[in-house]
Amino acid sequence: MSAHVLPPFRADHIGSLKRPAELLAKRADYDAGKCTREELKAVEDEMIRKEVKRQQEIGIKAVTDGEFRRHMFWDGFHNNLEGMTVVKNPGRELFKMYVPDIKAFFESHAEKPGDTMICTGKLVRNKPMYRPEFDFIKTLVKPEEVKNIKLTLAAPEWYHLRHGEHAYNREVYKTDDEYFGDLAKAYREELADLYEAGCRNVQFDDPLLAYFCATSMLEGMKAEGTDPAKVLDQYIKLYNDSIRDVPSDMTIGLHLCRGNFKDGMHFSEGGYEHISKKLFNELNAHAYYLEYDTERAGGFEPLADLPTNKTVVLGLLTSKFPQLEKKDDLVKRIHDAADFVAKGSNQTRDQALQRLCLSCQCGFASHAEGNPVSCVATKLGLVVETAKAVWSDA
């Protein structure tokens, strides 16, 4: 089987974009009860129209709605799933402190954790989750471009890693396997619905898998008597069960980063060598969007583990800060990465390049307030310009 490309595209992006001030103000009004949901949606629609047009003008093919209808990048799935319950003002004991972002928040600026969710009943998908987002974007592109639209999804294990044994009520599910079984079923149903709507390009956003590269979390899990290798295997199976029915013309992407909260705050460090063999060879995604904008992600050596039927999107540009990278430096790094891919599969550099693409390391607004990057268009333009210098099909 050949690697999936186009999508992912040679010049790609992760999905979230800087929210306009007008949209943030209207959302604040809605949260304060000063406007209706319909009034907020009208502003969302207008801003999304402008943002899709801007992406098209820049040369981005995998257009998104910028996640303008979300507060956080993981919104949309678990909060629409029957059986999940919001826990307001949760106690510290509900969280696994070895999870890097949880530890960072408690140590930095959060005296109390924000609201979270746990499973209190059987998990059932009883309504579309992401399809309304997709259906609107469809109206903004040509019919032949619908297949290029990118839709981003929440990681299935999001609340399980954060809460461990507290993630679900033991009177509802006796084992992780039972809990994961219904969770995967809900994802299969959602993906089938999206496919029926014309979606062919989805991306799971999953910083949690990158946490398995962080020595601090691995040691913390072991200290609690948890085997991180076993948990990683569970999550890989959860993914595979979630995507097992996807048709061959639907591309499944998986984005890993080490945290990209507002103001560029990150949560973990560590190279992919901790997980690359399992990630690339056992998890049945087609494409991996990997953070590589700083040394915290390690070197390109783990790319030698990439099989010939998989694609990597190199996150070489940073969305955290406005400083522009140099195109020549980016081209060199792409070639360096290709050399490791080639080495692992006994190919030439040119052959390996066919399984590589380029993007920023993350989106520009994982949180609604976003990062201090006002020149989003310039960053994405550099992605396109660099890709055209490397690939003839960019």
PyMOL commands that set and color helices and strands:
alter all, ss='L'
color gray80, all
select helices_A, chain A and resi 21-31+37-58+78-80+92-94+100-108+131-138+143-148+158-166+176-197+207-211+215-223+228-243+262-264+272-274+276-281+295-297+301-305+327-345+349-353+376-390
alter helices_A, ss='H'
color red, helices_A
select strands_A, chain A and resi 82-87+116-124+151-154+201-205+251-256+287-291+311-317+356-360
alter strands_A, ss='S'
color yellow, strands_A
deselect
rebuild
show_as cartoon
